[in-house]
Structures are given as C-alpha cells and as structure tokens.
C-alpha cells in the first residue's frame, strides 16, 4: 500500500443516493417462506425480492386495505 494517495481528481459516487440502509424488521414465517421459495425459482436473493416488492408498492403509492382496523375500532366503542 502507498503511504499517500492523491484524491484531488476524485469524483463523488454518483450512486450514493441509492445506497441501502440496514433495518431490522419482523416478518411472519409464512412471508419469509414465500419469498425464499420465490428466490429459489428466480435465482434472486429473497431480501432483494422483498426490497423490489416494497419499492414497487412505494413507487406506485399502493395502500393497504385496512378494513380489519376499521372493524376493530367499531367494536371498541
């Protein structure tokens, strides 16, 4: 290794905004099994498949149909 490196002509990483952030998330076992099975079929890692699915949901503005929450709220009154 060199003792000194010249970074005066270095460029910023153009993909820096697209870097991923590690998070901890709890998923149902059935959900993990589904994505692992899909990963075996497609040859894509299951974490990548989950990320792709969530990204598609976010970009399309998909919302969860939360009818069970409304029903639970009515029962609490």
PyMOL Python script that loads the backbone (N, CA, C, O; Angstrom):
from pymol import cmd

cmd.read_pdbstr("""\
ATOM      1  N   UNK A   1       0.833  -1.185   0.000  1.00  0.00           N
ATOM      2  CA  UNK A   1       0.000   0.000   0.000  1.00  0.00           C
ATOM      3  C   UNK A   1       0.873   1.242   0.000  1.00  0.00           C
ATOM      4  O   UNK A   1       1.978   1.262   0.542  1.00  0.00           O
ATOM      5  N   UNK A   2       0.344   2.256  -0.617  1.00  0.00           N
ATOM      6  CA  UNK A   2       1.066   3.533  -0.636  1.00  0.00           C
ATOM      7  C   UNK A   2       0.892   4.257   0.692  1.00  0.00           C
ATOM      8  O   UNK A   2      -0.083   4.046   1.414  1.00  0.00           O
ATOM      9  N   UNK A   3       1.848   5.103   0.991  1.00  0.00           N
ATOM     10  CA  UNK A   3       1.734   5.915   2.199  1.00  0.00           C
ATOM     11  C   UNK A   3       0.811   7.100   1.978  1.00  0.00           C
ATOM     12  O   UNK A   3       0.217   7.618   2.924  1.00  0.00           O
ATOM     13  N   UNK A   4       0.691   7.531   0.719  1.00  0.00           N
ATOM     14  CA  UNK A   4      -0.124   8.703   0.403  1.00  0.00           C
ATOM     15  C   UNK A   4      -0.892   8.446  -0.896  1.00  0.00           C
ATOM     16  O   UNK A   4      -0.331   7.925  -1.860  1.00  0.00           O
ATOM     17  N   UNK A   5      -2.158   8.808  -0.917  1.00  0.00           N
ATOM     18  CA  UNK A   5      -2.981   8.695  -2.118  1.00  0.00           C
ATOM     19  C   UNK A   5      -3.455  10.086  -2.500  1.00  0.00           C
ATOM     20  O   UNK A   5      -3.770  10.899  -1.631  1.00  0.00           O
ATOM     21  N   UNK A   6      -3.507  10.362  -3.796  1.00  0.00           N
ATOM     22  CA  UNK A   6      -3.933  11.673  -4.299  1.00  0.00           C
ATOM     23  C   UNK A   6      -5.401  11.595  -4.695  1.00  0.00           C
ATOM     24  O   UNK A   6      -5.739  10.973  -5.702  1.00  0.00           O
ATOM     25  N   UNK A   7      -6.272  12.217  -3.915  1.00  0.00           N
ATOM     26  CA  UNK A   7      -7.709  12.232  -4.197  1.00  0.00           C
ATOM     27  C   UNK A   7      -8.155  13.560  -4.796  1.00  0.00           C
ATOM     28  O   UNK A   7      -9.353  13.840  -4.836  1.00  0.00           O
ATOM     29  N   UNK A   8      -7.233  14.371  -5.255  1.00  0.00           N
ATOM     30  CA  UNK A   8      -7.578  15.692  -5.778  1.00  0.00           C
ATOM     31  C   UNK A   8      -8.433  15.604  -7.044  1.00  0.00           C
ATOM     32  O   UNK A   8      -9.200  16.523  -7.328  1.00  0.00           O
ATOM     33  N   UNK A   9      -8.316  14.529  -7.799  1.00  0.00           N
ATOM     34  CA  UNK A   9      -9.109  14.367  -9.027  1.00  0.00           C
ATOM     35  C   UNK A   9     -10.238  13.354  -8.847  1.00  0.00           C
ATOM     36  O   UNK A   9     -10.831  12.900  -9.825  1.00  0.00           O
ATOM     37  N   UNK A  10     -10.526  13.009  -7.624  1.00  0.00           N
ATOM     38  CA  UNK A  10     -11.573  12.025  -7.343  1.00  0.00           C
ATOM     39  C   UNK A  10     -12.950  12.625  -7.599  1.00  0.00           C
ATOM     40  O   UNK A  10     -13.155  13.833  -7.476  1.00  0.00           O
ATOM     41  N   UNK A  11     -13.884  11.755  -7.957  1.00  0.00           N
ATOM     42  CA  UNK A  11     -15.274  12.172  -8.176  1.00  0.00           C
ATOM     43  C   UNK A  11     -16.148  11.528  -7.118  1.00  0.00           C
ATOM     44  O   UNK A  11     -15.871  10.425  -6.645  1.00  0.00           O
ATOM     45  N   UNK A  12     -17.214  12.236  -6.753  1.00  0.00           N
ATOM     46  CA  UNK A  12     -18.162  11.683  -5.787  1.00  0.00           C
ATOM     47  C   UNK A  12     -18.890  10.504  -6.427  1.00  0.00           C
ATOM     48  O   UNK A  12     -19.072  10.449  -7.643  1.00  0.00           O
ATOM     49  N   UNK A  13     -19.296   9.580  -5.594  1.00  0.00           N
ATOM     50  CA  UNK A  13     -20.036   8.411  -6.060  1.00  0.00           C
ATOM     51  C   UNK A  13     -21.403   8.861  -6.582  1.00  0.00           C
ATOM     52  O   UNK A  13     -22.199   9.402  -5.815  1.00  0.00           O
ATOM     53  N   UNK A  14     -21.693   8.648  -7.875  1.00  0.00           N
ATOM     54  CA  UNK A  14     -22.986   9.085  -8.411  1.00  0.00           C
ATOM     55  C   UNK A  14     -24.151   8.245  -7.881  1.00  0.00           C
ATOM     56  O   UNK A  14     -25.309   8.640  -8.018  1.00  0.00           O
ATOM     57  N   UNK A  15     -23.857   7.106  -7.284  1.00  0.00           N
ATOM     58  CA  UNK A  15     -24.907   6.229  -6.782  1.00  0.00           C
ATOM     59  C   UNK A  15     -25.100   6.351  -5.272  1.00  0.00           C
ATOM     60  O   UNK A  15     -25.828   5.558  -4.675  1.00  0.00           O
ATOM     61  N   UNK A  16     -24.465   7.321  -4.662  1.00  0.00           N
ATOM     62  CA  UNK A  16     -24.507   7.455  -3.206  1.00  0.00           C
ATOM     63  C   UNK A  16     -25.937   7.595  -2.690  1.00  0.00           C
ATOM     64  O   UNK A  16     -26.248   7.110  -1.602  1.00  0.00           O
ATOM     65  N   UNK A  17     -26.797   8.242  -3.443  1.00  0.00           N
ATOM     66  CA  UNK A  17     -28.183   8.409  -3.002  1.00  0.00           C
ATOM     67  C   UNK A  17     -28.939   7.088  -3.007  1.00  0.00           C
ATOM     68  O   UNK A  17     -29.938   6.944  -2.302  1.00  0.00           O
ATOM     69  N   UNK A  18     -28.476   6.130  -3.789  1.00  0.00           N
ATOM     70  CA  UNK A  18     -29.176   4.864  -3.911  1.00  0.00           C
ATOM     71  C   UNK A  18     -28.644   3.789  -2.967  1.00  0.00           C
ATOM     72  O   UNK A  18     -29.056   2.632  -3.051  1.00  0.00           O
ATOM     73  N   UNK A  19     -27.733   4.160  -2.070  1.00  0.00           N
ATOM     74  CA  UNK A  19     -27.200   3.185  -1.128  1.00  0.00           C
ATOM     75  C   UNK A  19     -28.307   2.701  -0.206  1.00  0.00           C
ATOM     76  O   UNK A  19     -29.248   3.437   0.089  1.00  0.00           O
ATOM     77  N   UNK A  20     -28.190   1.495   0.234  1.00  0.00           N
ATOM     78  CA  UNK A  20     -29.228   0.900   1.072  1.00  0.00           C
ATOM     79  C   UNK A  20     -28.904   1.100   2.540  1.00  0.00           C
ATOM     80  O   UNK A  20     -27.743   1.230   2.929  1.00  0.00           O
ATOM     81  N   UNK A  21     -29.948   1.120   3.339  1.00  0.00           N
ATOM     82  CA  UNK A  21     -29.808   1.264   4.781  1.00  0.00           C
ATOM     83  C   UNK A  21     -30.287  -0.027   5.425  1.00  0.00           C
ATOM     84  O   UNK A  21     -31.361  -0.529   5.094  1.00  0.00           O
ATOM     85  N   UNK A  22     -29.507  -0.558   6.330  1.00  0.00           N
ATOM     86  CA  UNK A  22     -29.879  -1.776   7.028  1.00  0.00           C
ATOM     87  C   UNK A  22     -30.892  -1.448   8.108  1.00  0.00           C
ATOM     88  O   UNK A  22     -30.701  -0.516   8.890  1.00  0.00           O
ATOM     89  N   UNK A  23     -31.981  -2.225   8.148  1.00  0.00           N
ATOM     90  CA  UNK A  23     -33.000  -2.073   9.174  1.00  0.00           C
ATOM     91  C   UNK A  23     -33.365  -3.455   9.702  1.00  0.00           C
ATOM     92  O   UNK A  23     -33.119  -4.472   9.052  1.00  0.00           O
ATOM     93  N   UNK A  24     -33.944  -3.470  10.870  1.00  0.00           N
ATOM     94  CA  UNK A  24     -34.449  -4.718  11.438  1.00  0.00           C
ATOM     95  C   UNK A  24     -35.957  -4.705  11.290  1.00  0.00           C
ATOM     96  O   UNK A  24     -36.620  -3.734  11.655  1.00  0.00           O
ATOM     97  N   UNK A  25     -36.492  -5.788  10.752  1.00  0.00           N
ATOM     98  CA  UNK A  25     -37.935  -5.884  10.548  1.00  0.00           C
ATOM     99  C   UNK A  25     -38.374  -7.297  10.910  1.00  0.00           C
ATOM    100  O   UNK A  25     -37.679  -8.268  10.611  1.00  0.00           O
ATOM    101  N   UNK A  26     -39.512  -7.404  11.544  1.00  0.00           N
ATOM    102  CA  UNK A  26     -40.042  -8.717  11.920  1.00  0.00           C
ATOM    103  C   UNK A  26     -41.110  -9.110  10.907  1.00  0.00           C
ATOM    104  O   UNK A  26     -42.064  -8.370  10.668  1.00  0.00           O
ATOM    105  N   UNK A  27     -40.931 -10.285  10.320  1.00  0.00           N
ATOM    106  CA  UNK A  27     -41.862 -10.781   9.309  1.00  0.00           C
ATOM    107  C   UNK A  27     -42.417 -12.133   9.743  1.00  0.00           C
ATOM    108  O   UNK A  27     -41.750 -12.890  10.449  1.00  0.00           O
ATOM    109  N   UNK A  28     -43.630 -12.426   9.319  1.00  0.00           N
ATOM    110  CA  UNK A  28     -44.217 -13.733   9.584  1.00  0.00           C
ATOM    111  C   UNK A  28     -43.405 -14.815   8.893  1.00  0.00           C
ATOM    112  O   UNK A  28     -42.810 -14.587   7.840  1.00  0.00           O
ATOM    113  N   UNK A  29     -43.388 -16.000   9.501  1.00  0.00           N
ATOM    114  CA  UNK A  29     -42.654 -17.118   8.913  1.00  0.00           C
ATOM    115  C   UNK A  29     -43.192 -17.469   7.529  1.00  0.00           C
ATOM    116  O   UNK A  29     -42.421 -17.812   6.633  1.00  0.00           O
ATOM    117  N   UNK A  30     -44.513 -17.385   7.351  1.00  0.00           N
ATOM    118  CA  UNK A  30     -45.102 -17.699   6.048  1.00  0.00           C
ATOM    119  C   UNK A  30     -44.632 -16.719   4.974  1.00  0.00           C
ATOM    120  O   UNK A  30     -44.421 -17.104   3.824  1.00  0.00           O
ATOM    121  N   UNK A  31     -44.470 -15.461   5.351  1.00  0.00           N
ATOM    122  CA  UNK A  31     -43.992 -14.452   4.405  1.00  0.00           C
ATOM    123  C   UNK A  31     -42.556 -14.745   3.992  1.00  0.00           C
ATOM    124  O   UNK A  31     -42.210 -14.651   2.814  1.00  0.00           O
ATOM    125  N   UNK A  32     -41.733 -15.095   4.952  1.00  0.00           N
ATOM    126  CA  UNK A  32     -40.339 -15.422   4.646  1.00  0.00           C
ATOM    127  C   UNK A  32     -40.268 -16.666   3.768  1.00  0.00           C
ATOM    128  O   UNK A  32     -39.500 -16.706   2.807  1.00  0.00           O
ATOM    129  N   UNK A  33     -41.067 -17.684   4.095  1.00  0.00           N
ATOM    130  CA  UNK A  33     -41.090 -18.908   3.283  1.00  0.00           C
ATOM    131  C   UNK A  33     -41.489 -18.602   1.852  1.00  0.00           C
ATOM    132  O   UNK A  33     -40.908 -19.148   0.914  1.00  0.00           O
ATOM    133  N   UNK A  34     -42.482 -17.729   1.676  1.00  0.00           N
ATOM    134  CA  UNK A  34     -42.937 -17.357   0.337  1.00  0.00           C
ATOM    135  C   UNK A  34     -41.801 -16.733  -0.472  1.00  0.00           C
ATOM    136  O   UNK A  34     -41.553 -17.131  -1.610  1.00  0.00           O
ATOM    137  N   UNK A  35     -41.118 -15.760   0.115  1.00  0.00           N
ATOM    138  CA  UNK A  35     -40.052 -15.074  -0.611  1.00  0.00           C
ATOM    139  C   UNK A  35     -38.838 -15.970  -0.816  1.00  0.00           C
ATOM    140  O   UNK A  35     -38.150 -15.839  -1.828  1.00  0.00           O
ATOM    141  N   UNK A  36     -38.557 -16.876   0.112  1.00  0.00           N
ATOM    142  CA  UNK A  36     -37.444 -17.816  -0.083  1.00  0.00           C
ATOM    143  C   UNK A  36     -37.756 -18.795  -1.202  1.00  0.00           C
ATOM    144  O   UNK A  36     -36.871 -19.135  -1.988  1.00  0.00           O
ATOM    145  N   UNK A  37     -38.999 -19.254  -1.289  1.00  0.00           N
ATOM    146  CA  UNK A  37     -39.414 -20.139  -2.380  1.00  0.00           C
ATOM    147  C   UNK A  37     -39.302 -19.409  -3.718  1.00  0.00           C
ATOM    148  O   UNK A  37     -38.811 -19.960  -4.703  1.00  0.00           O
ATOM    149  N   UNK A  38     -39.761 -18.176  -3.732  1.00  0.00           N
ATOM    150  CA  UNK A  38     -39.676 -17.363  -4.940  1.00  0.00           C
ATOM    151  C   UNK A  38     -38.218 -17.116  -5.327  1.00  0.00           C
ATOM    152  O   UNK A  38     -37.884 -17.063  -6.510  1.00  0.00           O
ATOM    153  N   UNK A  39     -37.359 -16.966  -4.327  1.00  0.00           N
ATOM    154  CA  UNK A  39     -35.933 -16.760  -4.577  1.00  0.00           C
ATOM    155  C   UNK A  39     -35.317 -17.990  -5.242  1.00  0.00           C
ATOM    156  O   UNK A  39     -34.491 -17.860  -6.146  1.00  0.00           O
ATOM    157  N   UNK A  40     -35.713 -19.169  -4.802  1.00  0.00           N
ATOM    158  CA  UNK A  40     -35.198 -20.386  -5.421  1.00  0.00           C
ATOM    159  C   UNK A  40     -35.645 -20.495  -6.876  1.00  0.00           C
ATOM    160  O   UNK A  40     -34.878 -20.938  -7.732  1.00  0.00           O
ATOM    161  N   UNK A  41     -36.879 -20.095  -7.155  1.00  0.00           N
ATOM    162  CA  UNK A  41     -37.412 -20.167  -8.520  1.00  0.00           C
ATOM    163  C   UNK A  41     -36.734 -19.164  -9.450  1.00  0.00           C
ATOM    164  O   UNK A  41     -36.482 -19.463 -10.617  1.00  0.00           O
ATOM    165  N   UNK A  42     -36.443 -17.984  -8.930  1.00  0.00           N
ATOM    166  CA  UNK A  42     -35.940 -16.905  -9.786  1.00  0.00           C
ATOM    167  C   UNK A  42     -34.423 -16.770  -9.758  1.00  0.00           C
ATOM    168  O   UNK A  42     -33.835 -16.190 -10.671  1.00  0.00           O
ATOM    169  N   UNK A  43     -33.782 -17.304  -8.709  1.00  0.00           N
ATOM    170  CA  UNK A  43     -32.335 -17.140  -8.578  1.00  0.00           C
ATOM    171  C   UNK A  43     -31.946 -15.777  -8.025  1.00  0.00           C
ATOM    172  O   UNK A  43     -30.779 -15.389  -8.090  1.00  0.00           O
ATOM    173  N   UNK A  44     -32.918 -15.047  -7.482  1.00  0.00           N
ATOM    174  CA  UNK A  44     -32.675 -13.738  -6.872  1.00  0.00           C
ATOM    175  C   UNK A  44     -32.803 -13.902  -5.369  1.00  0.00           C
ATOM    176  O   UNK A  44     -33.725 -14.564  -4.892  1.00  0.00           O
ATOM    177  N   UNK A  45     -31.877 -13.299  -4.611  1.00  0.00           N
ATOM    178  CA  UNK A  45     -31.921 -13.420  -3.156  1.00  0.00           C
ATOM    179  C   UNK A  45     -33.258 -12.923  -2.603  1.00  0.00           C
ATOM    180  O   UNK A  45     -33.845 -11.971  -3.116  1.00  0.00           O
ATOM    181  N   UNK A  46     -33.723 -13.594  -1.541  1.00  0.00           N
ATOM    182  CA  UNK A  46     -35.054 -13.254  -1.032  1.00  0.00           C
ATOM    183  C   UNK A  46     -35.110 -11.843  -0.463  1.00  0.00           C
ATOM    184  O   UNK A  46     -36.150 -11.191  -0.551  1.00  0.00           O
ATOM    185  N   UNK A  47     -34.008 -11.350   0.122  1.00  0.00           N
ATOM    186  CA  UNK A  47     -34.012  -9.980   0.629  1.00  0.00           C
ATOM    187  C   UNK A  47     -34.185  -8.992  -0.517  1.00  0.00           C
ATOM    188  O   UNK A  47     -34.867  -7.978  -0.375  1.00  0.00           O
ATOM    189  N   UNK A  48     -33.564  -9.294  -1.652  1.00  0.00           N
ATOM    190  CA  UNK A  48     -33.688  -8.440  -2.829  1.00  0.00           C
ATOM    191  C   UNK A  48     -35.124  -8.450  -3.344  1.00  0.00           C
ATOM    192  O   UNK A  48     -35.653  -7.410  -3.735  1.00  0.00           O
ATOM    193  N   UNK A  49     -35.756  -9.626  -3.344  1.00  0.00           N
ATOM    194  CA  UNK A  49     -37.149  -9.718  -3.786  1.00  0.00           C
ATOM    195  C   UNK A  49     -38.073  -8.910  -2.884  1.00  0.00           C
ATOM    196  O   UNK A  49     -38.972  -8.224  -3.370  1.00  0.00           O
ATOM    197  N   UNK A  50     -37.856  -8.987  -1.574  1.00  0.00           N
ATOM    198  CA  UNK A  50     -38.677  -8.208  -0.642  1.00  0.00           C
ATOM    199  C   UNK A  50     -38.476  -6.720  -0.904  1.00  0.00           C
ATOM    200  O   UNK A  50     -39.441  -5.956  -0.918  1.00  0.00           O
ATOM    201  N   UNK A  51     -37.221  -6.304  -1.114  1.00  0.00           N
ATOM    202  CA  UNK A  51     -36.933  -4.900  -1.394  1.00  0.00           C
ATOM    203  C   UNK A  51     -37.605  -4.451  -2.696  1.00  0.00           C
ATOM    204  O   UNK A  51     -38.179  -3.364  -2.759  1.00  0.00           O
ATOM    205  N   UNK A  52     -37.528  -5.294  -3.734  1.00  0.00           N
ATOM    206  CA  UNK A  52     -38.162  -4.957  -5.013  1.00  0.00           C
ATOM    207  C   UNK A  52     -39.674  -4.795  -4.851  1.00  0.00           C
ATOM    208  O   UNK A  52     -40.267  -3.867  -5.402  1.00  0.00           O
ATOM    209  N   UNK A  53     -40.284  -5.691  -4.103  1.00  0.00           N
ATOM    210  CA  UNK A  53     -41.730  -5.612  -3.897  1.00  0.00           C
ATOM    211  C   UNK A  53     -42.114  -4.348  -3.133  1.00  0.00           C
ATOM    212  O   UNK A  53     -43.054  -3.648  -3.509  1.00  0.00           O
ATOM    213  N   UNK A  54     -41.377  -4.063  -2.054  1.00  0.00           N
ATOM    214  CA  UNK A  54     -41.677  -2.862  -1.272  1.00  0.00           C
ATOM    215  C   UNK A  54     -41.428  -1.592  -2.077  1.00  0.00           C
ATOM    216  O   UNK A  54     -42.183  -0.627  -1.960  1.00  0.00           O
ATOM    217  N   UNK A  55     -40.374  -1.585  -2.897  1.00  0.00           N
ATOM    218  CA  UNK A  55     -40.096  -0.422  -3.742  1.00  0.00           C
ATOM    219  C   UNK A  55     -41.224  -0.196  -4.739  1.00  0.00           C
ATOM    220  O   UNK A  55     -41.624   0.943  -4.982  1.00  0.00           O
ATOM    221  N   UNK A  56     -41.742  -1.294  -5.322  1.00  0.00           N
ATOM    222  CA  UNK A  56     -42.854  -1.177  -6.268  1.00  0.00           C
ATOM    223  C   UNK A  56     -44.088  -0.618  -5.573  1.00  0.00           C
ATOM    224  O   UNK A  56     -44.778   0.237  -6.128  1.00  0.00           O
ATOM    225  N   UNK A  57     -44.369  -1.093  -4.366  1.00  0.00           N
ATOM    226  CA  UNK A  57     -45.510  -0.577  -3.599  1.00  0.00           C
ATOM    227  C   UNK A  57     -45.344   0.912  -3.320  1.00  0.00           C
ATOM    228  O   UNK A  57     -46.290   1.687  -3.464  1.00  0.00           O
ATOM    229  N   UNK A  58     -44.134   1.307  -2.919  1.00  0.00           N
ATOM    230  CA  UNK A  58     -43.890   2.710  -2.589  1.00  0.00           C
ATOM    231  C   UNK A  58     -43.972   3.602  -3.818  1.00  0.00           C
ATOM    232  O   UNK A  58     -44.538   4.693  -3.754  1.00  0.00           O
ATOM    233  N   UNK A  59     -43.416   3.152  -4.935  1.00  0.00           N
ATOM    234  CA  UNK A  59     -43.412   3.998  -6.130  1.00  0.00           C
ATOM    235  C   UNK A  59     -44.795   4.135  -6.746  1.00  0.00           C
ATOM    236  O   UNK A  59     -45.098   5.156  -7.363  1.00  0.00           O
ATOM    237  N   UNK A  60     -45.635   3.121  -6.588  1.00  0.00           N
ATOM    238  CA  UNK A  60     -46.987   3.194  -7.146  1.00  0.00           C
ATOM    239  C   UNK A  60     -47.981   3.794  -6.163  1.00  0.00           C
ATOM    240  O   UNK A  60     -49.139   4.025  -6.512  1.00  0.00           O
ATOM    241  N   UNK A  61     -47.535   4.049  -4.930  1.00  0.00           N
ATOM    242  CA  UNK A  61     -48.427   4.632  -3.923  1.00  0.00           C
ATOM    243  C   UNK A  61     -49.460   3.645  -3.413  1.00  0.00           C
ATOM    244  O   UNK A  61     -50.527   4.037  -2.938  1.00  0.00           O
ATOM    245  N   UNK A  62     -49.141   2.365  -3.511  1.00  0.00           N
ATOM    246  CA  UNK A  62     -50.080   1.329  -3.080  1.00  0.00           C
ATOM    247  C   UNK A  62     -50.351   1.464  -1.588  1.00  0.00           C
ATOM    248  O   UNK A  62     -49.438   1.678  -0.791  1.00  0.00           O
ATOM    249  N   UNK A  63     -51.609   1.336  -1.232  1.00  0.00           N
ATOM    250  CA  UNK A  63     -52.020   1.438   0.169  1.00  0.00           C
ATOM    251  C   UNK A  63     -52.644   0.123   0.618  1.00  0.00           C
ATOM    252  O   UNK A  63     -53.290  -0.566  -0.172  1.00  0.00           O
ATOM    253  N   UNK A  64     -52.452  -0.220   1.872  1.00  0.00           N
ATOM    254  CA  UNK A  64     -53.034  -1.414   2.443  1.00  0.00           C
ATOM    255  C   UNK A  64     -54.514  -1.182   2.672  1.00  0.00           C
ATOM    256  O   UNK A  64     -54.909  -0.140   3.194  1.00  0.00           O
ATOM    257  N   UNK A  65     -55.329  -2.142   2.285  1.00  0.00           N
ATOM    258  CA  UNK A  65     -56.754  -2.072   2.577  1.00  0.00           C
ATOM    259  C   UNK A  65     -56.938  -2.481   4.025  1.00  0.00           C
ATOM    260  O   UNK A  65     -56.896  -3.667   4.352  1.00  0.00           O
ATOM    261  N   UNK A  66     -57.137  -1.517   4.878  1.00  0.00           N
ATOM    262  CA  UNK A  66     -57.149  -1.749   6.315  1.00  0.00           C
ATOM    263  C   UNK A  66     -58.574  -1.871   6.834  1.00  0.00           C
ATOM    264  O   UNK A  66     -58.969  -1.123   7.728  1.00  0.00           O
ATOM    265  N   UNK A  67     -59.346  -2.797   6.292  1.00  0.00           N
ATOM    266  CA  UNK A  67     -60.734  -2.953   6.734  1.00  0.00           C
ATOM    267  C   UNK A  67     -60.817  -3.604   8.103  1.00  0.00           C
ATOM    268  O   UNK A  67     -61.773  -3.366   8.842  1.00  0.00           O
ATOM    269  N   UNK A  68     -59.827  -4.426   8.456  1.00  0.00           N
ATOM    270  CA  UNK A  68     -59.860  -5.078   9.761  1.00  0.00           C
ATOM    271  C   UNK A  68     -59.655  -4.066  10.879  1.00  0.00           C
ATOM    272  O   UNK A  68     -60.175  -4.264  11.977  1.00  0.00           O
ATOM    273  N   UNK A  69     -58.916  -2.989  10.637  1.00  0.00           N
ATOM    274  CA  UNK A  69     -58.710  -1.963  11.652  1.00  0.00           C
ATOM    275  C   UNK A  69     -59.970  -1.171  11.908  1.00  0.00           C
ATOM    276  O   UNK A  69     -60.268  -0.830  13.052  1.00  0.00           O
ATOM    277  N   UNK A  70     -60.714  -0.874  10.855  1.00  0.00           N
ATOM    278  CA  UNK A  70     -61.970  -0.118  10.999  1.00  0.00           C
ATOM    279  C   UNK A  70     -62.992  -0.944  11.772  1.00  0.00           C
ATOM    280  O   UNK A  70     -63.716  -0.412  12.614  1.00  0.00           O
ATOM    281  N   UNK A  71     -63.051  -2.248  11.486  1.00  0.00           N
ATOM    282  CA  UNK A  71     -63.986  -3.113  12.181  1.00  0.00           C
ATOM    283  C   UNK A  71     -63.617  -3.217  13.653  1.00  0.00           C
ATOM    284  O   UNK A  71     -64.501  -3.238  14.510  1.00  0.00           O
ATOM    285  N   UNK A  72     -62.350  -3.282  13.953  1.00  0.00           N
ATOM    286  CA  UNK A  72     -61.896  -3.368  15.345  1.00  0.00           C
ATOM    287  C   UNK A  72     -62.206  -2.075  16.086  1.00  0.00           C
ATOM    288  O   UNK A  72     -62.552  -2.100  17.267  1.00  0.00           O
ATOM    289  N   UNK A  73     -62.083  -0.936  15.390  1.00  0.00           N
ATOM    290  CA  UNK A  73     -62.385   0.353  16.025  1.00  0.00           C
ATOM    291  C   UNK A  73     -63.881   0.446  16.381  1.00  0.00           C
ATOM    292  O   UNK A  73     -64.235   0.971  17.437  1.00  0.00           O
ATOM    293  N   UNK A  74     -64.746  -0.058  15.511  1.00  0.00           N
ATOM    294  CA  UNK A  74     -66.185  -0.010  15.771  1.00  0.00           C
ATOM    295  C   UNK A  74     -66.540  -0.887  16.979  1.00  0.00           C
ATOM    296  O   UNK A  74     -67.399  -0.534  17.787  1.00  0.00           O
ATOM    297  N   UNK A  75     -65.858  -2.037  17.085  1.00  0.00           N
ATOM    298  CA  UNK A  75     -66.145  -2.952  18.187  1.00  0.00           C
ATOM    299  C   UNK A  75     -65.675  -2.421  19.531  1.00  0.00           C
ATOM    300  O   UNK A  75     -66.183  -2.829  20.576  1.00  0.00           O
ATOM    301  N   UNK A  76     -64.705  -1.511  19.508  1.00  0.00           N
ATOM    302  CA  UNK A  76     -64.156  -0.984  20.767  1.00  0.00           C
ATOM    303  C   UNK A  76     -65.050   0.056  21.395  1.00  0.00           C
ATOM    304  O   UNK A  76     -64.904   0.354  22.580  1.00  0.00           O
ATOM    305  N   UNK A  77     -65.983   0.624  20.626  1.00  0.00           N
ATOM    306  CA  UNK A  77     -66.823   1.712  21.134  1.00  0.00           C
ATOM    307  C   UNK A  77     -67.956   1.235  21.981  1.00  0.00           C
ATOM    308  O   UNK A  77     -68.742   2.044  22.473  1.00  0.00           O
TER     309      UNK A  77
END
""", "prot")
cmd.dss("prot")
cmd.show_as("cartoon", "prot")
cmd.util.cbc("prot")
cmd.orient("prot")
